[in-house]
Amino acid sequence: MATREQISKTILDIIRTIAPEADLANIDPADRFRNQFDFDSVDFMNLAAALQTTLQVNIPEEDYPHLATLKGCIAYLTSKVNT
């Protein structure tokens, strides 16, 4: 059972590897990653793939919009990981 804090840390750790220049201390949980970082579609796909591998969950492509923000990612992944 993963907590919201553990999932948040995992997400931020993955973002740190994809966008090392990202200012994660000032992240806005409700704003899209592409607005806050220099995230393109390849970066987003890398994020989705890394989340699936790290958290051992299947994320169907139609659910990718849930991953656009930190807040959305945490909510979506909490429900997936803890079922």
N, CA, C and O atoms as a CHARMM CRD file, in Angstrom:
* protein
*
  332
    1    1 MET  N      0.84700  -1.18700   0.00000 PROA 1      0.00000
    2    1 MET  CA     0.00000   0.00000   0.00000 PROA 1      0.00000
    3    1 MET  C      0.88900   1.24500   0.00000 PROA 1      0.00000
    4    1 MET  O      1.66500   1.46200   0.93100 PROA 1      0.00000
    5    2 ALA  N      0.77200   2.04300  -1.02900 PROA 2      0.00000
    6    2 ALA  CA     1.57900   3.25800  -1.14700 PROA 2      0.00000
    7    2 ALA  C      0.77000   4.46500  -0.68000 PROA 2      0.00000
    8    2 ALA  O     -0.41300   4.59600  -0.99500 PROA 2      0.00000
    9    3 THR  N      1.41800   5.33000   0.06400 PROA 3      0.00000
   10    3 THR  CA     0.75000   6.55100   0.51200 PROA 3      0.00000
   11    3 THR  C      0.83300   7.62300  -0.57600 PROA 3      0.00000
   12    3 THR  O      1.62600   7.52300  -1.51300 PROA 3      0.00000
   13    4 ARG  N      0.01000   8.63000  -0.42700 PROA 4      0.00000
   14    4 ARG  CA     0.04000   9.75200  -1.37300 PROA 4      0.00000
   15    4 ARG  C      1.43000  10.39800  -1.37400 PROA 4      0.00000
   16    4 ARG  O      1.92000  10.82300  -2.42100 PROA 4      0.00000
   17    5 GLU  N      2.05900  10.47000  -0.20500 PROA 5      0.00000
   18    5 GLU  CA     3.38200  11.07700  -0.09500 PROA 5      0.00000
   19    5 GLU  C      4.42000  10.24800  -0.84500 PROA 5      0.00000
   20    5 GLU  O      5.28100  10.80200  -1.52800 PROA 5      0.00000
   21    6 GLN  N      4.34500   8.92500  -0.72200 PROA 6      0.00000
   22    6 GLN  CA     5.28700   8.05400  -1.43100 PROA 6      0.00000
   23    6 GLN  C      5.09200   8.16700  -2.94700 PROA 6      0.00000
   24    6 GLN  O      6.06100   8.21000  -3.70600 PROA 6      0.00000
   25    7 ILE  N      3.84500   8.21500  -3.36900 PROA 7      0.00000
   26    7 ILE  CA     3.55900   8.35000  -4.79800 PROA 7      0.00000
   27    7 ILE  C      4.04600   9.70400  -5.30400 PROA 7      0.00000
   28    7 ILE  O      4.63100   9.79100  -6.38300 PROA 7      0.00000
   29    8 SER  N      3.80900  10.74500  -4.54000 PROA 8      0.00000
   30    8 SER  CA     4.27500  12.09000  -4.92000 PROA 8      0.00000
   31    8 SER  C      5.79500  12.10700  -5.05700 PROA 8      0.00000
   32    8 SER  O      6.32400  12.65700  -6.02300 PROA 8      0.00000
   33    9 LYS  N      6.50000  11.50800  -4.09800 PROA 9      0.00000
   34    9 LYS  CA     7.96100  11.46100  -4.15600 PROA 9      0.00000
   35    9 LYS  C      8.42300  10.70000  -5.40200 PROA 9      0.00000
   36    9 LYS  O      9.36600  11.12100  -6.07200 PROA 9      0.00000
   37   10 THR  N      7.76300   9.58900  -5.71100 PROA 10     0.00000
   38   10 THR  CA     8.11400   8.81100  -6.89800 PROA 10     0.00000
   39   10 THR  C      7.93600   9.65100  -8.15900 PROA 10     0.00000
   40   10 THR  O      8.81200   9.66400  -9.02300 PROA 10     0.00000
   41   11 ILE  N      6.82700  10.34100  -8.26700 PROA 11     0.00000
   42   11 ILE  CA     6.55600  11.19200  -9.43400 PROA 11     0.00000
   43   11 ILE  C      7.64000  12.25700  -9.56400 PROA 11     0.00000
   44   11 ILE  O      8.19500  12.45500 -10.64400 PROA 11     0.00000
   45   12 LEU  N      7.94000  12.93800  -8.46500 PROA 12     0.00000
   46   12 LEU  CA     8.93800  14.01100  -8.50300 PROA 12     0.00000
   47   12 LEU  C     10.33200  13.46900  -8.82100 PROA 12     0.00000
   48   12 LEU  O     11.10300  14.12300  -9.52300 PROA 12     0.00000
   49   13 ASP  N     10.66000  12.28300  -8.31100 PROA 13     0.00000
   50   13 ASP  CA    11.95300  11.66600  -8.63000 PROA 13     0.00000
   51   13 ASP  C     12.05600  11.37300 -10.12600 PROA 13     0.00000
   52   13 ASP  O     13.10600  11.57800 -10.73400 PROA 13     0.00000
   53   14 ILE  N     10.97600  10.89900 -10.70600 PROA 14     0.00000
   54   14 ILE  CA    10.97100  10.60600 -12.14200 PROA 14     0.00000
   55   14 ILE  C     11.08300  11.89900 -12.94600 PROA 14     0.00000
   56   14 ILE  O     11.83900  11.96000 -13.91500 PROA 14     0.00000
   57   15 ILE  N     10.34500  12.92100 -12.55700 PROA 15     0.00000
   58   15 ILE  CA    10.43200  14.21500 -13.25600 PROA 15     0.00000
   59   15 ILE  C     11.85100  14.74900 -13.17400 PROA 15     0.00000
   60   15 ILE  O     12.36300  15.30700 -14.14500 PROA 15     0.00000
   61   16 ARG  N     12.49300  14.58300 -12.02100 PROA 16     0.00000
   62   16 ARG  CA    13.87400  15.06500 -11.83200 PROA 16     0.00000
   63   16 ARG  C     14.82500  14.40200 -12.83500 PROA 16     0.00000
   64   16 ARG  O     15.76000  15.04400 -13.31400 PROA 16     0.00000
   65   17 THR  N     14.59400  13.13000 -13.15600 PROA 17     0.00000
   66   17 THR  CA    15.46400  12.45600 -14.12000 PROA 17     0.00000
   67   17 THR  C     15.15100  12.88500 -15.55200 PROA 17     0.00000
   68   17 THR  O     16.04900  12.94800 -16.39100 PROA 17     0.00000
   69   18 ILE  N     13.87800  13.17900 -15.83300 PROA 18     0.00000
   70   18 ILE  CA    13.48000  13.58000 -17.19200 PROA 18     0.00000
   71   18 ILE  C     13.83000  15.04100 -17.45700 PROA 18     0.00000
   72   18 ILE  O     14.29000  15.39300 -18.54300 PROA 18     0.00000
   73   19 ALA  N     13.60700  15.88100 -16.45900 PROA 19     0.00000
   74   19 ALA  CA    13.85700  17.32300 -16.60300 PROA 19     0.00000
   75   19 ALA  C     14.68900  17.79800 -15.42000 PROA 19     0.00000
   76   19 ALA  O     14.15600  18.40500 -14.49100 PROA 19     0.00000
   77   20 PRO  N     16.00500  17.52500 -15.44900 PROA 20     0.00000
   78   20 PRO  CA    16.84800  17.86400 -14.29700 PROA 20     0.00000
   79   20 PRO  C     16.88600  19.36000 -13.96800 PROA 20     0.00000
   80   20 PRO  O     17.21100  19.74800 -12.84600 PROA 20     0.00000
   81   21 GLU  N     16.55300  20.18600 -14.94600 PROA 21     0.00000
   82   21 GLU  CA    16.56600  21.63600 -14.70100 PROA 21     0.00000
   83   21 GLU  C     15.28000  22.13000 -14.04100 PROA 21     0.00000
   84   21 GLU  O     15.18700  23.30500 -13.68600 PROA 21     0.00000
   85   22 ALA  N     14.29600  21.26200 -13.87200 PROA 22     0.00000
   86   22 ALA  CA    12.99000  21.65000 -13.32100 PROA 22     0.00000
   87   22 ALA  C     13.12600  22.10700 -11.87300 PROA 22     0.00000
   88   22 ALA  O     13.86200  21.51200 -11.08500 PROA 22     0.00000
   89   23 ASP  N     12.41000  23.16600 -11.53800 PROA 23     0.00000
   90   23 ASP  CA    12.38400  23.69100 -10.17700 PROA 23     0.00000
   91   23 ASP  C     11.24200  23.00300  -9.42900 PROA 23     0.00000
   92   23 ASP  O     10.12000  23.50700  -9.38900 PROA 23     0.00000
   93   24 LEU  N     11.53800  21.86200  -8.84600 PROA 24     0.00000
   94   24 LEU  CA    10.49300  21.07200  -8.19600 PROA 24     0.00000
   95   24 LEU  C     10.07700  21.64100  -6.84500 PROA 24     0.00000
   96   24 LEU  O      9.02300  21.27900  -6.32200 PROA 24     0.00000
   97   25 ALA  N     10.88300  22.52000  -6.27900 PROA 25     0.00000
   98   25 ALA  CA    10.52900  23.13000  -5.00100 PROA 25     0.00000
   99   25 ALA  C      9.32700  24.06100  -5.14800 PROA 25     0.00000
  100   25 ALA  O      8.58200  24.28300  -4.19400 PROA 25     0.00000
  101   26 ASN  N      9.15000  24.59700  -6.34000 PROA 26     0.00000
  102   26 ASN  CA     8.06300  25.55800  -6.57200 PROA 26     0.00000
  103   26 ASN  C      6.99600  25.02300  -7.51500 PROA 26     0.00000
  104   26 ASN  O      6.31200  25.79800  -8.18500 PROA 26     0.00000
  105   27 ILE  N      6.85000  23.71000  -7.57000 PROA 27     0.00000
  106   27 ILE  CA     5.87700  23.12000  -8.47200 PROA 27     0.00000
  107   27 ILE  C      4.45400  23.47700  -8.02900 PROA 27     0.00000
  108   27 ILE  O      4.13900  23.47500  -6.83900 PROA 27     0.00000
  109   28 ASP  N      3.61700  23.78000  -8.99800 PROA 28     0.00000
  110   28 ASP  CA     2.20300  24.03800  -8.74000 PROA 28     0.00000
  111   28 ASP  C      1.46500  22.73400  -9.02100 PROA 28     0.00000
  112   28 ASP  O      1.39900  22.30900 -10.17500 PROA 28     0.00000
  113   29 PRO  N      0.90800  22.08800  -7.99700 PROA 29     0.00000
  114   29 PRO  CA     0.28600  20.77700  -8.19100 PROA 29     0.00000
  115   29 PRO  C     -0.88000  20.77900  -9.17400 PROA 29     0.00000
  116   29 PRO  O     -1.21800  19.73300  -9.72800 PROA 29     0.00000
  117   30 ALA  N     -1.49600  21.93100  -9.39600 PROA 30     0.00000
  118   30 ALA  CA    -2.66100  21.99200 -10.27400 PROA 30     0.00000
  119   30 ALA  C     -2.32600  22.41400 -11.70400 PROA 30     0.00000
  120   30 ALA  O     -3.18000  22.34400 -12.58900 PROA 30     0.00000
  121   31 ASP  N     -1.09600  22.84800 -11.93200 PROA 31     0.00000
  122   31 ASP  CA    -0.70500  23.30800 -13.27100 PROA 31     0.00000
  123   31 ASP  C     -0.08000  22.15400 -14.05600 PROA 31     0.00000
  124   31 ASP  O      0.60300  21.29900 -13.49200 PROA 31     0.00000
  125   32 ARG  N     -0.32700  22.14700 -15.35800 PROA 32     0.00000
  126   32 ARG  CA     0.19300  21.08400 -16.21300 PROA 32     0.00000
  127   32 ARG  C      1.72400  21.08500 -16.22600 PROA 32     0.00000
  128   32 ARG  O      2.36400  22.13600 -16.21000 PROA 32     0.00000
  129   33 PHE  N      2.28800  19.87500 -16.25500 PROA 33     0.00000
  130   33 PHE  CA     3.75000  19.75200 -16.28900 PROA 33     0.00000
  131   33 PHE  C      4.32600  20.51300 -17.48100 PROA 33     0.00000
  132   33 PHE  O      5.35800  21.17000 -17.34600 PROA 33     0.00000
  133   34 ARG  N      3.68300  20.43700 -18.63700 PROA 34     0.00000
  134   34 ARG  CA     4.22100  21.09400 -19.83000 PROA 34     0.00000
  135   34 ARG  C      4.26000  22.60900 -19.67800 PROA 34     0.00000
  136   34 ARG  O      5.05000  23.27100 -20.35200 PROA 34     0.00000
  137   35 ASN  N      3.42100  23.17500 -18.80500 PROA 35     0.00000
  138   35 ASN  CA     3.44600  24.61900 -18.55200 PROA 35     0.00000
  139   35 ASN  C      4.56300  25.00700 -17.58600 PROA 35     0.00000
  140   35 ASN  O      5.06000  26.13200 -17.62400 PROA 35     0.00000
  141   36 GLN  N      4.95400  24.07800 -16.72800 PROA 36     0.00000
  142   36 GLN  CA     5.93800  24.38600 -15.69000 PROA 36     0.00000
  143   36 GLN  C      7.36500  24.02100 -16.07000 PROA 36     0.00000
  144   36 GLN  O      8.32200  24.65800 -15.62900 PROA 36     0.00000
  145   37 PHE  N      7.49300  22.98900 -16.89500 PROA 37     0.00000
  146   37 PHE  CA     8.80700  22.52000 -17.30600 PROA 37     0.00000
  147   37 PHE  C      8.85800  22.52700 -18.82000 PROA 37     0.00000
  148   37 PHE  O      7.84700  22.74400 -19.48800 PROA 37     0.00000
  149   38 ASP  N     10.02400  22.29300 -19.34300 PROA 38     0.00000
  150   38 ASP  CA    10.16600  22.20000 -20.79300 PROA 38     0.00000
  151   38 ASP  C      9.82200  20.76600 -21.20900 PROA 38     0.00000
  152   38 ASP  O     10.65400  20.05300 -21.77100 PROA 38     0.00000
  153   39 PHE  N      8.58300  20.36100 -20.92300 PROA 39     0.00000
  154   39 PHE  CA     8.09800  19.00300 -21.17500 PROA 39     0.00000
  155   39 PHE  C      7.47800  18.93200 -22.56200 PROA 39     0.00000
  156   39 PHE  O      6.55500  19.68400 -22.87400 PROA 39     0.00000
  157   40 ASP  N      7.98400  18.03000 -23.39300 PROA 40     0.00000
  158   40 ASP  CA     7.34200  17.80800 -24.68800 PROA 40     0.00000
  159   40 ASP  C      6.64900  16.44000 -24.64800 PROA 40     0.00000
  160   40 ASP  O      6.61000  15.79100 -23.60300 PROA 40     0.00000
  161   41 SER  N      6.11200  16.01400 -25.77200 PROA 41     0.00000
  162   41 SER  CA     5.36100  14.76000 -25.78700 PROA 41     0.00000
  163   41 SER  C      6.25100  13.55700 -25.47100 PROA 41     0.00000
  164   41 SER  O      5.79200  12.59900 -24.84900 PROA 41     0.00000
  165   42 VAL  N      7.50000  13.59500 -25.88700 PROA 42     0.00000
  166   42 VAL  CA     8.42400  12.49300 -25.57600 PROA 42     0.00000
  167   42 VAL  C      8.68300  12.44700 -24.07200 PROA 42     0.00000
  168   42 VAL  O      8.70500  11.36800 -23.48000 PROA 42     0.00000
  169   43 ASP  N      8.87700  13.60000 -23.45700 PROA 43     0.00000
  170   43 ASP  CA     9.07900  13.65000 -22.00700 PROA 43     0.00000
  171   43 ASP  C      7.86600  13.07800 -21.27700 PROA 43     0.00000
  172   43 ASP  O      8.00300  12.33400 -20.30600 PROA 43     0.00000
  173   44 PHE  N      6.68300  13.43900 -21.75900 PROA 44     0.00000
  174   44 PHE  CA     5.46300  12.95500 -21.12300 PROA 44     0.00000
  175   44 PHE  C      5.34400  11.43400 -21.26300 PROA 44     0.00000
  176   44 PHE  O      4.95400  10.75000 -20.31700 PROA 44     0.00000
  177   45 MET  N      5.67800  10.91200 -22.43700 PROA 45     0.00000
  178   45 MET  CA     5.63400   9.46000 -22.64000 PROA 45     0.00000
  179   45 MET  C      6.66200   8.76300 -21.73500 PROA 45     0.00000
  180   45 MET  O      6.39600   7.68700 -21.19900 PROA 45     0.00000
  181   46 ASN  N      7.82500   9.38200 -21.57300 PROA 46     0.00000
  182   46 ASN  CA     8.84000   8.83200 -20.66800 PROA 46     0.00000
  183   46 ASN  C      8.33000   8.82100 -19.22500 PROA 46     0.00000
  184   46 ASN  O      8.58700   7.87800 -18.47600 PROA 46     0.00000
  185   47 LEU  N      7.60700   9.87700 -18.84200 PROA 47     0.00000
  186   47 LEU  CA     7.01700   9.93800 -17.50700 PROA 47     0.00000
  187   47 LEU  C      6.01800   8.79900 -17.32700 PROA 47     0.00000
  188   47 LEU  O      6.07900   8.07500 -16.33400 PROA 47     0.00000
  189   48 ALA  N      5.10400   8.63600 -18.27300 PROA 48     0.00000
  190   48 ALA  CA     4.08800   7.58400 -18.17700 PROA 48     0.00000
  191   48 ALA  C      4.74400   6.20100 -18.11000 PROA 48     0.00000
  192   48 ALA  O      4.34500   5.36700 -17.29700 PROA 48     0.00000
  193   49 ALA  N      5.73300   5.95700 -18.94700 PROA 49     0.00000
  194   49 ALA  CA     6.40900   4.66100 -18.96500 PROA 49     0.00000
  195   49 ALA  C      7.13800   4.40700 -17.64300 PROA 49     0.00000
  196   49 ALA  O      7.08000   3.30300 -17.09900 PROA 49     0.00000
  197   50 ALA  N      7.81600   5.41900 -17.13500 PROA 50     0.00000
  198   50 ALA  CA     8.55100   5.26400 -15.87500 PROA 50     0.00000
  199   50 ALA  C      7.59900   5.03200 -14.70300 PROA 50     0.00000
  200   50 ALA  O      7.90400   4.25000 -13.80300 PROA 50     0.00000
  201   51 LEU  N      6.45900   5.70000 -14.71000 PROA 51     0.00000
  202   51 LEU  CA     5.47800   5.49000 -13.64400 PROA 51     0.00000
  203   51 LEU  C      4.95800   4.05800 -13.67500 PROA 51     0.00000
  204   51 LEU  O      4.81400   3.42000 -12.63200 PROA 51     0.00000
  205   52 GLN  N      4.68000   3.56100 -14.86600 PROA 52     0.00000
  206   52 GLN  CA     4.19300   2.18700 -14.99000 PROA 52     0.00000
  207   52 GLN  C      5.21700   1.19000 -14.47400 PROA 52     0.00000
  208   52 GLN  O      4.87400   0.26700 -13.73600 PROA 52     0.00000
  209   53 THR  N      6.47300   1.37300 -14.86000 PROA 53     0.00000
  210   53 THR  CA     7.53500   0.45900 -14.45400 PROA 53     0.00000
  211   53 THR  C      7.80600   0.55300 -12.95000 PROA 53     0.00000
  212   53 THR  O      7.87900  -0.46400 -12.26000 PROA 53     0.00000
  213   54 THR  N      7.95200   1.75800 -12.46400 PROA 54     0.00000
  214   54 THR  CA     8.31300   1.96900 -11.06300 PROA 54     0.00000
  215   54 THR  C      7.21200   1.52500 -10.10900 PROA 54     0.00000
  216   54 THR  O      7.47600   0.88100  -9.09400 PROA 54     0.00000
  217   55 LEU  N      5.96700   1.87700 -10.45000 PROA 55     0.00000
  218   55 LEU  CA     4.84900   1.56700  -9.55500 PROA 55     0.00000
  219   55 LEU  C      4.15700   0.24700  -9.90500 PROA 55     0.00000
  220   55 LEU  O      3.23900  -0.18600  -9.20800 PROA 55     0.00000
  221   56 GLN  N      4.60500  -0.38400 -10.99000 PROA 56     0.00000
  222   56 GLN  CA     4.05300  -1.65900 -11.43300 PROA 56     0.00000
  223   56 GLN  C      2.54100  -1.59400 -11.62300 PROA 56     0.00000
  224   56 GLN  O      1.78800  -2.41500 -11.09800 PROA 56     0.00000
  225   57 VAL  N      2.12300  -0.58600 -12.39300 PROA 57     0.00000
  226   57 VAL  CA     0.71400  -0.41700 -12.74800 PROA 57     0.00000
  227   57 VAL  C      0.60600  -0.28200 -14.25500 PROA 57     0.00000
  228   57 VAL  O      1.55500   0.11900 -14.92900 PROA 57     0.00000
  229   58 ASN  N     -0.55600  -0.62100 -14.76600 PROA 58     0.00000
  230   58 ASN  CA    -0.84100  -0.42000 -16.18000 PROA 58     0.00000
  231   58 ASN  C     -1.62700   0.88000 -16.32000 PROA 58     0.00000
  232   58 ASN  O     -2.66100   1.06900 -15.67900 PROA 58     0.00000
  233   59 ILE  N     -1.12300   1.76600 -17.16400 PROA 59     0.00000
  234   59 ILE  CA    -1.81100   3.03200 -17.40600 PROA 59     0.00000
  235   59 ILE  C     -2.21300   3.05600 -18.87800 PROA 59     0.00000
  236   59 ILE  O     -1.37300   3.29100 -19.74600 PROA 59     0.00000
  237   60 PRO  N     -3.49500   2.81400 -19.16200 PROA 60     0.00000
  238   60 PRO  CA    -3.93400   2.85600 -20.55600 PROA 60     0.00000
  239   60 PRO  C     -3.77300   4.25800 -21.14000 PROA 60     0.00000
  240   60 PRO  O     -3.89000   5.25300 -20.42400 PROA 60     0.00000
  241   61 GLU  N     -3.51000   4.32800 -22.42100 PROA 61     0.00000
  242   61 GLU  CA    -3.27300   5.61500 -23.06900 PROA 61     0.00000
  243   61 GLU  C     -4.43700   6.58300 -22.87900 PROA 61     0.00000
  244   61 GLU  O     -4.22400   7.79200 -22.78200 PROA 61     0.00000
  245   62 GLU  N     -5.65800   6.06900 -22.82600 PROA 62     0.00000
  246   62 GLU  CA    -6.80700   6.96700 -22.64800 PROA 62     0.00000
  247   62 GLU  C     -6.83000   7.61700 -21.26000 PROA 62     0.00000
  248   62 GLU  O     -7.57300   8.57300 -21.03800 PROA 62     0.00000
  249   63 ASP  N     -6.02300   7.10500 -20.32600 PROA 63     0.00000
  250   63 ASP  CA    -5.93400   7.69900 -18.99700 PROA 63     0.00000
  251   63 ASP  C     -4.79500   8.71500 -18.86600 PROA 63     0.00000
  252   63 ASP  O     -4.65200   9.34900 -17.82000 PROA 63     0.00000
  253   64 TYR  N     -4.00100   8.87100 -19.89700 PROA 64     0.00000
  254   64 TYR  CA    -2.86700   9.80200 -19.83400 PROA 64     0.00000
  255   64 TYR  C     -3.25300  11.22400 -19.42500 PROA 64     0.00000
  256   64 TYR  O     -2.46800  11.87200 -18.73100 PROA 64     0.00000
  257   65 PRO  N     -4.42100  11.74500 -19.81700 PROA 65     0.00000
  258   65 PRO  CA    -4.76300  13.10300 -19.36300 PROA 65     0.00000
  259   65 PRO  C     -4.76800  13.25500 -17.84100 PROA 65     0.00000
  260   65 PRO  O     -4.56100  14.35700 -17.33300 PROA 65     0.00000
  261   66 HSD  N     -5.00200  12.16600 -17.10900 PROA 66     0.00000
  262   66 HSD  CA    -4.96800  12.22200 -15.64400 PROA 66     0.00000
  263   66 HSD  C     -3.56100  12.51300 -15.12600 PROA 66     0.00000
  264   66 HSD  O     -3.39400  12.94300 -13.98400 PROA 66     0.00000
  265   67 LEU  N     -2.55900  12.28100 -15.95600 PROA 67     0.00000
  266   67 LEU  CA    -1.16300  12.42800 -15.54000 PROA 67     0.00000
  267   67 LEU  C     -0.58200  13.80100 -15.86400 PROA 67     0.00000
  268   67 LEU  O      0.61400  14.02100 -15.67900 PROA 67     0.00000
  269   68 ALA  N     -1.39800  14.71500 -16.33800 PROA 68     0.00000
  270   68 ALA  CA    -0.90300  16.00600 -16.82200 PROA 68     0.00000
  271   68 ALA  C     -0.43000  16.93800 -15.71200 PROA 68     0.00000
  272   68 ALA  O      0.40000  17.81500 -15.94900 PROA 68     0.00000
  273   69 THR  N     -0.95800  16.75200 -14.49300 PROA 69     0.00000
  274   69 THR  CA    -0.57500  17.59600 -13.35900 PROA 69     0.00000
  275   69 THR  C     -0.12400  16.71000 -12.20400 PROA 69     0.00000
  276   69 THR  O     -0.42800  15.51800 -12.17300 PROA 69     0.00000
  277   70 LEU  N      0.59200  17.28900 -11.26900 PROA 70     0.00000
  278   70 LEU  CA     1.00500  16.52800 -10.09000 PROA 70     0.00000
  279   70 LEU  C     -0.21700  16.07600  -9.30400 PROA 70     0.00000
  280   70 LEU  O     -0.28800  14.92600  -8.87000 PROA 70     0.00000
  281   71 LYS  N     -1.17200  16.96600  -9.11900 PROA 71     0.00000
  282   71 LYS  CA    -2.39000  16.64000  -8.37900 PROA 71     0.00000
  283   71 LYS  C     -3.14200  15.48800  -9.05000 PROA 71     0.00000
  284   71 LYS  O     -3.57300  14.54900  -8.38100 PROA 71     0.00000
  285   72 GLY  N     -3.29600  15.56300 -10.36300 PROA 72     0.00000
  286   72 GLY  CA    -3.98300  14.51100 -11.10400 PROA 72     0.00000
  287   72 GLY  C     -3.23300  13.19400 -11.05100 PROA 72     0.00000
  288   72 GLY  O     -3.83400  12.13300 -10.88300 PROA 72     0.00000
  289   73 CYS  N     -1.92200  13.26700 -11.19500 PROA 73     0.00000
  290   73 CYS  CA    -1.07500  12.06800 -11.12600 PROA 73     0.00000
  291   73 CYS  C     -1.25000  11.36300  -9.78800 PROA 73     0.00000
  292   73 CYS  O     -1.46400  10.15100  -9.73900 PROA 73     0.00000
  293   74 ILE  N     -1.15800  12.11400  -8.72400 PROA 74     0.00000
  294   74 ILE  CA    -1.24700  11.52600  -7.38600 PROA 74     0.00000
  295   74 ILE  C     -2.61400  10.87000  -7.18300 PROA 74     0.00000
  296   74 ILE  O     -2.69500   9.73800  -6.70500 PROA 74     0.00000
  297   75 ALA  N     -3.68100  11.57300  -7.54300 PROA 75     0.00000
  298   75 ALA  CA    -5.02100  11.02500  -7.36600 PROA 75     0.00000
  299   75 ALA  C     -5.20700   9.75100  -8.19800 PROA 75     0.00000
  300   75 ALA  O     -5.70600   8.74200  -7.70000 PROA 75     0.00000
  301   76 TYR  N     -4.80500   9.81200  -9.45400 PROA 76     0.00000
  302   76 TYR  CA    -4.97700   8.66200 -10.34800 PROA 76     0.00000
  303   76 TYR  C     -4.14500   7.47000  -9.87400 PROA 76     0.00000
  304   76 TYR  O     -4.65000   6.35200  -9.77400 PROA 76     0.00000
  305   77 LEU  N     -2.88300   7.71700  -9.58700 PROA 77     0.00000
  306   77 LEU  CA    -1.98500   6.61900  -9.21900 PROA 77     0.00000
  307   77 LEU  C     -2.30700   6.04000  -7.84700 PROA 77     0.00000
  308   77 LEU  O     -2.11300   4.84400  -7.62700 PROA 77     0.00000
  309   78 THR  N     -2.79000   6.85200  -6.93200 PROA 78     0.00000
  310   78 THR  CA    -3.19100   6.34000  -5.61600 PROA 78     0.00000
  311   78 THR  C     -4.29500   5.30500  -5.78200 PROA 78     0.00000
  312   78 THR  O     -4.28400   4.26300  -5.12700 PROA 78     0.00000
  313   79 SER  N     -5.24300   5.59900  -6.65800 PROA 79     0.00000
  314   79 SER  CA    -6.33700   4.64300  -6.87200 PROA 79     0.00000
  315   79 SER  C     -5.84700   3.38400  -7.59600 PROA 79     0.00000
  316   79 SER  O     -6.34900   2.29100  -7.33100 PROA 79     0.00000
  317   80 LYS  N     -4.87300   3.52200  -8.50600 PROA 80     0.00000
  318   80 LYS  CA    -4.36300   2.36800  -9.24600 PROA 80     0.00000
  319   80 LYS  C     -3.46200   1.47700  -8.38600 PROA 80     0.00000
  320   80 LYS  O     -3.56600   0.25100  -8.43100 PROA 80     0.00000
  321   81 VAL  N     -2.59900   2.08900  -7.62400 PROA 81     0.00000
  322   81 VAL  CA    -1.60800   1.34800  -6.84000 PROA 81     0.00000
  323   81 VAL  C     -2.25900   0.60800  -5.67400 PROA 81     0.00000
  324   81 VAL  O     -1.84000  -0.49200  -5.31500 PROA 81     0.00000
  325   82 ASN  N     -3.27100   1.21300  -5.09800 PROA 82     0.00000
  326   82 ASN  CA    -3.86900   0.66600  -3.87800 PROA 82     0.00000
  327   82 ASN  C     -5.13900  -0.15000  -4.14300 PROA 82     0.00000
  328   82 ASN  O     -6.01800  -0.21600  -3.28400 PROA 82     0.00000
  329   83 THR  N     -5.24000  -0.76400  -5.30700 PROA 83     0.00000
  330   83 THR  CA    -6.42100  -1.61700  -5.56900 PROA 83     0.00000
  331   83 THR  C     -6.01500  -3.06500  -5.61400 PROA 83     0.00000
  332   83 THR  O     -6.86000  -3.93600  -5.82100 PROA 83     0.00000
